[in-house]
Amino acid sequence: MNAIKWPEGYLPGFTDNFASNEVIVSGLTAEMVWPFLVTPHLWPTYYANSANVRFHDDEGPELDEGDRFYFETFGFPVEAQCTEYIPPANGQPGRVAWHGWAGAEGAGDRLDVHHAWLVEDLSGGRVRILTQESQNGKPAEELARAKPNPMINGHQDWLDGLVAAARSNAA
């Protein structure tokens, strides 16, 4: 199975917080899941912790490398830029990632994240969806100490909703 590609400064184990969630399900393909993941305006339809999505610079509605966008999640207003966009094709996994930030640069409440997704077809008609997020900043330290872990639980809800949306569309 494939792994997330981490940019400098976001390698798990060397950041203030890290969350990893994964599902493997049958009856779906990477191509069936992909549109629901890379179209941010769809996120609030299946993931309640996402709101007020908008693109900058007349981009969208699907993400593409370099696109700037905004959304709200976990109580944070997140500005983001897509840093990786590779659709699934010819047996290769789909990859999408963004750098997200909240707060002014250098401020004590600044949060910087790298959120990456990998969607790959597996044998037996299965698909694997992996999402991992590495975070830096004081808010990340606080999230890391929270019990239950809001990032793990929130991202699991995102995965479950993504699978449900793809299944509903396939029906």
N, C-alpha and C positions, 0 to 999 in steps of 0.2 A: 504494500500500500504506500501511497505517496505521503509527503509531509509538507507542511507550511514552509515558505521561504521567508526568513526574518531579516528585516533591514537592521543596519547598525543602530544600537541603542535600545532594541526591543527584543533581544534574545531572552526567552523565558529563563528564569532563574537569576537574572541580573536586573530585573525590573521590580517595581513596587507591588505589582499585582499581575496575576496571570489566571486566565480561565480557559478551560478546554472542554468542549462538548462534542459528542459524536453520536450519530445514529447510523445503523445499517438496516435497510428495509428491502423487502422484495416487492415486485410488481411496479416499480418505478425505474426510470432511467435518468441519467444526468441531464439529458436534454429536456425531460419533462419537468424537472425541478428548476433548472437554470432560469427561466423567465421570471419566476416568482422571487428569486433571490436578487437578480440584477435590475429589477424595476422597483426602485425605492417607494414610489407612490403606492405600490401594492402592499408594502410591509404592514401598514396599520390595519389592513383587511384581515390579516391572519396572526398578527403579533401586537397585542394590546400595549406593549411597552414602547411603541414607536408612534410618533405623531409629527404633524406639521412639516412633512417632507417638502423640500423645494430645491430646485437646481439653480445654480448661478450661471450667468453668461449664456442664457438660452440653450443650455445643454439638456440632455435627457430625451425621452423618459427613461431609457435604459442607461445604466452606468457605462462608462468607457474610460480607459486610462487617461488620467489628467483632469477628468471632470471634477468640478467643485460642487458640493451640495450641502444641505443643512437638514438636520432632523433633531427631534428631541427624544431622549431615552434616559432611563434611570434618574430622572429629574435634572438632567444636564441638557443645555442647548448646545448641540454639537455641530461645529463646522467641520467639514471633511473634504478630503481629496482622494479620488480613486488612484491608487498607486500600482495596481496590477489588475489586468483584465484579459483573461484567456478563456474563451468559451470551450466547452467540452467538444472534442472532435477526434475522429479516427483513433479511438481507444485512449486518448489522452484526457486527463482530468480537467475539469473547469476550475479556474482559479480567479478569485476576485478578492481584493483587499483595499483598505483605505486607511489613511492616517486621519484620525479625528482629534479635535481639540476643543476644549471649553475653557474660558477664562483668558485673561490677557497674558501674553508672553512675559515670563519673569514674575508673575503674581503668585502669591502663596496658595491660591486656590486653582491654579492652572492644572489641567488634566490633559495628558497627551496619550493617545492609544494607537496601536496598530491592530486592526481587526481584519482577520483573514479567513477566507472560506475555501474549502476544497470539495469538489463534487465529482465523484468518480464511480464509473460502472464497475461492478465486481462480477465474478462468475455466478451462474445460477440465477440470472435475472434480478440481481440485487444492486442497490446503489448505496454508496457511503457518502455521508455529508458530515464534514468536519468543520467546526468553527472554533477558532482560538483567538484570544485577545490578550495582548500584553500592554500594560499600562504603567505610566510614570506620573508622579506628582502626589501631593498631599491627599487629594481625594482618593487616589488609587490605594494609598496606604490604609485609609479608613475602610474602603471597600474590602480590602484583603482581611481585615480583622472582623468584619461583620459576620454574624451567625444568625440564621443560615446565610450562606454566601449568595448575595443578590445577583452576582454575575453568572455563577453556575446555574442558578435557578432560572434567571431571565433568559439566558441563552438556550436552555433546554426548552423553555416555552417557545422561543423563536424556531428552533428545530422542529418541534412537534407541530407548530402551526404551518411551517413550510411544507412538511410532509403532507399534512391534511389538505392544504391548498392544492398541491400537485395531484393528490389522489382525487379530489373533488373535480378538478379540471379534466382528469382522465376518464371519469365515469360517464 
